[in-house]
Amino acid sequence: VRLTRRRGGMEPEPATGIPGQKTFRPPEFYDEEIHQAVRAGDWHTAWLAAWRQFLSRLEHRHLVEADRTRTNREYLAQLRGKPLPASALALLNGMVDAYDRFIYGRKSIGEPDWNLFHRQIDEAGLLLHLDGKGASERANPDVL
């Protein structure tokens, strides 16, 4: 083992958003991305940002241990280990199935698909007592 000294000021700047980042950004971080995607009708981008925001909200409530290398099914397993309402777990399972179809399966996402998904996020947020309204509701207030 060889030890060397570094001079002050020579340290590289810490990178932000490094691949494999262990935690999600604060939930509010995703608001603008969701809003812009909804305004542009880019349902795929809106879906991804809303899902990351939802996972961030779960992390902030200590319902999941964040790790961007985990799969959605691994997050579901973490949630199943918590004392949560069965209706919430069923809803979350359906949301992950939809994610698999639309994101991994590359099924085209239309506005009705997005509306249903963001209503499900809001419903899950209520069932799990996540703080604040979902950004998807703020981004598309005309949808119930």
Secondary structure, 3 states (H helix, E strand, C coil): CCCCCCCCCCCCCCCCCCCCCCCCCCHHHHHHHHHHHHHHCCHHHHHHHHHHHHHHHHHHCCCCCCCCCCCHHHHHHHHHCCCCCHHHHHHHHHHHHHHHHHHHCCCCCCHHHHHHHHHHHHHHHHHCCCCCCCHHHHHCCCCC
